[in-house]
């Protein structure tokens, strides 16, 4: 099982690569949408990258309450941990 720090590092690395953003800009309190310059198509890419990296399905509406990178980390960590319990 991955530790939370390992999961966050993995998230940061794929976000930096996929969305061509420097790792220095990816910090817990930063706005996810603004920092990554996400539009509706980018969200589809983001879902695919999450599903490929963490092997769980993202449901419509999962992003409704995600504003910051911290929210995003917590979402993925909780999904990874809940998947490990199944």
N, C-alpha and C positions, 0 to 999 in steps of 0.2 A: 504493500500500500504506500502510496506517495504521501509525504508530509505536506502540510499546507504550504510551506515555503517552496517545496519542489513544484507543486501545482502552480503557484503564482509565478515562479520563474518560467515554467513552460508556457503559461498564458502570455506573459510579457514577450517572450521570444517569438511566439507565432504571431502576435499582434504586430510587433515591430517589423517582422518580415512581410507579413501579408499586406499590411496597410502602409508600409514604408514610412514608419514613424520612429524617431530615435527613442531608445530605451529611457533616456533622461526625462522625456515628456510623459511616460507612462508611470504615474504615481497614484497611490490610493485615492487621494481627494480630487484628482482631476476629472473633468467631465468626459465621459467615454465618447459620446457622439461628437463633441467639438474637437477633442484631441485627435481622434481617428478620422475626422471629417467624413462621417458616415452619412450616406443617403440610403434610400430604401433597398437598392440593389446591393450595397455594401453589407446590409444586415443579413441578406441571404448568404453572401460569402462568409460572413462571421459565423452563421449557424452551421454551414458546411464544415468550416475549420474546427469548430467546437466538436461537432459530431465525429469528425475524423480523428481528432486528438484524444478525445475522452470517451468515445464509444457509448454515448447516450443520445437519445432523441431530444431535440429542443422543441418544446410545444409553443404554438402560437400564444402570444400573451406573456411568455416568460420574461420578455424584455420590458414589460410595462412599468416595472418598478426599479429598473436598473438605470441609474443616472451616472454614478461615478465608477471608477475602476474598482474601488472597494466593494461596491454592490455587485459588480460583475464577478470578482473573485469569490465572494461569499456564495453567490448563486452556483458557480461551477463546483466549488468545494462541497457544498451541501448536496449537489446532485451526484458527485463522485462518491461521497461517503454513503449516501443512501443506496447507490447502486452496489456498493461493496457489502451492504447488509443483506441484500436480496439473495 
